[in-house]
Amino acid sequence: MHPISTVRGAILAAFVLAVITSALLSLSGGAPIDLRHVQLDRWLHIVAGVTWVGLLYYFNVVQL
């Protein structure tokens, strides 16, 4: 089963990708990986924003 075919799978995939991206950006900048609440809040905010824009696109363009 494709992981993005359900809402739960899409949310989980987005969260996993955000964590992986955060880790890769931290490593490329030379910073140690530690998940402080500020960093986690920032990435959750970015994921929420991307989800919001995706839902706006879906409901306004795709549903026409």
C-alpha positions in Angstrom: 0.0 0.0 0.0 1.3 3.4 -0.9 2.0 5.5 2.2 0.6 8.7 0.8 -2.8 7.2 -0.2 -4.3 8.0 3.2 -4.3 11.2 5.2 -2.6 9.6 8.1 0.2 8.2 5.8 0.7 11.6 4.2 1.0 13.4 7.6 3.4 10.8 8.8 5.5 11.0 5.7 5.7 14.8 5.9 6.8 14.6 9.6 9.4 12.0 8.8 10.7 14.1 5.9 10.8 17.2 8.1 12.9 15.4 10.7 15.3 14.0 8.1 15.6 17.4 6.4 16.3 19.0 9.8 19.0 16.5 10.6 20.6 16.9 7.2 20.6 20.7 7.4 22.0 20.5 10.9 24.8 18.2 9.8 25.7 20.3 6.8 25.9 23.4 8.9 28.3 21.7 11.4 25.8 21.9 14.2 25.3 18.9 16.5 22.0 17.2 16.3 19.9 18.0 19.3 16.1 18.4 19.0 15.4 21.5 21.1 11.8 22.6 21.3 12.5 25.7 19.3 13.9 23.7 16.4 11.0 21.3 16.6 8.5 24.1 16.8 10.0 25.7 13.7 9.8 22.5 11.6 6.2 21.8 12.8 5.3 25.3 11.7 6.9 24.8 8.3 5.1 21.5 7.8 1.8 23.1 8.9 2.3 25.9 6.4 3.1 23.5 3.6 0.0 21.5 4.5 -2.1 24.7 4.6 -1.0 25.8 1.1 -1.5 22.3 -0.2 -5.0 22.2 1.1 -5.8 25.6 -0.4 -4.4 24.5 -3.8 -6.4 21.2 -3.6 -9.7 22.8 -2.7 -9.5 25.8 -5.0 -7.8 24.4 -8.1 -8.2 20.6 -8.1 -11.9 20.5 -7.0 -13.0 22.9 -9.8 
